[in-house]
Amino acid sequence: MTDSEWYFCLTHHAVEPYEGCKSEERLGPYATRADAASALEKVHQRNEAWENDPRFNDDAEEPEELREDDPRWNPFSG
């Protein structure tokens, strides 16, 4: 443990040192107290970026329905 480890507690919505709540109840470690204080904003920014990443766009159109006479047709594909 170092004096430069800070965490954001999800239970208490507070910044705390290493000797705080259980690990599964917090985010971190962060290098500074200020970084830990902005942890939820950073999570929000990353979630927003991920949700808008075209590589993970779940709202994409469904693939076209294939007919049995199409060579790409597979009866086991759902």
C-alpha positions as CSV (number, residue, x, y, z in Angstrom):
1,M,0.0,0.0,0.0
2,T,1.2,3.5,-0.7
3,D,0.0,6.9,0.4
4,S,-1.0,7.6,-3.2
5,E,-3.7,5.0,-3.5
6,W,-7.2,6.5,-3.4
7,Y,-10.6,4.8,-4.0
8,F,-14.2,5.9,-4.6
9,C,-16.6,4.0,-2.3
10,L,-19.8,3.1,-4.2
11,T,-21.7,2.5,-0.9
12,H,-20.9,5.8,0.8
13,H,-20.2,7.9,-2.4
14,A,-17.0,9.1,-0.9
15,V,-13.3,9.1,-1.6
16,E,-11.3,7.0,0.8
17,P,-7.8,5.6,1.3
18,Y,-6.7,2.0,1.0
19,E,-7.9,1.2,4.5
20,G,-11.5,1.8,3.5
21,C,-14.5,-0.4,2.5
22,K,-14.2,-3.8,0.9
23,S,-12.7,-3.9,-2.6
24,E,-16.0,-5.0,-4.3
25,E,-17.7,-1.9,-3.0
26,R,-15.3,0.6,-4.6
27,L,-13.5,1.8,-7.7
28,G,-9.8,2.3,-7.9
29,P,-7.0,2.6,-7.1
30,Y,-6.5,6.1,-8.3
31,A,-3.2,8.0,-8.1
32,T,-4.8,11.2,-6.6
33,R,-7.7,12.0,-4.4
34,A,-9.1,14.2,-7.2
35,D,-9.0,11.3,-9.7
36,A,-10.9,9.2,-7.2
37,A,-13.5,11.9,-6.7
38,S,-14.2,12.0,-10.4
39,A,-14.4,8.2,-10.7
40,L,-18.1,8.1,-11.5
41,E,-17.8,10.8,-14.2
42,K,-15.0,8.7,-15.8
43,V,-17.2,5.6,-15.7
44,H,-20.0,7.6,-17.3
45,Q,-17.6,8.8,-20.1
46,R,-16.3,5.3,-20.8
47,N,-19.8,3.8,-20.8
48,E,-21.0,6.5,-23.2
49,A,-18.0,5.9,-25.5
50,W,-18.6,2.1,-25.5
51,E,-22.3,2.5,-26.1
52,N,-21.6,4.7,-29.2
53,D,-18.8,2.6,-30.5
54,P,-19.9,1.2,-33.9
55,R,-18.0,-2.0,-33.3
56,F,-20.5,-2.8,-30.5
57,N,-23.7,-1.4,-32.0
58,D,-26.5,-3.7,-30.9
59,D,-29.0,-1.6,-32.7
60,A,-27.7,-2.6,-36.1
61,E,-30.1,-3.9,-38.7
62,E,-30.8,-7.6,-38.6
63,P,-29.2,-9.6,-41.5
64,E,-31.5,-10.3,-44.4
65,E,-33.5,-13.5,-44.3
66,L,-31.9,-16.2,-46.6
67,R,-34.0,-18.5,-48.7
68,E,-33.3,-22.2,-49.0
69,D,-32.1,-21.8,-52.6
70,D,-29.4,-19.3,-51.5
71,P,-26.0,-21.0,-51.3
72,R,-25.4,-19.2,-48.0
73,W,-28.5,-20.7,-46.4
74,N,-27.9,-22.9,-43.3
75,P,-30.8,-24.7,-41.7
76,F,-28.9,-24.7,-38.4
77,S,-28.3,-21.0,-38.1
78,G,-31.5,-20.2,-36.2
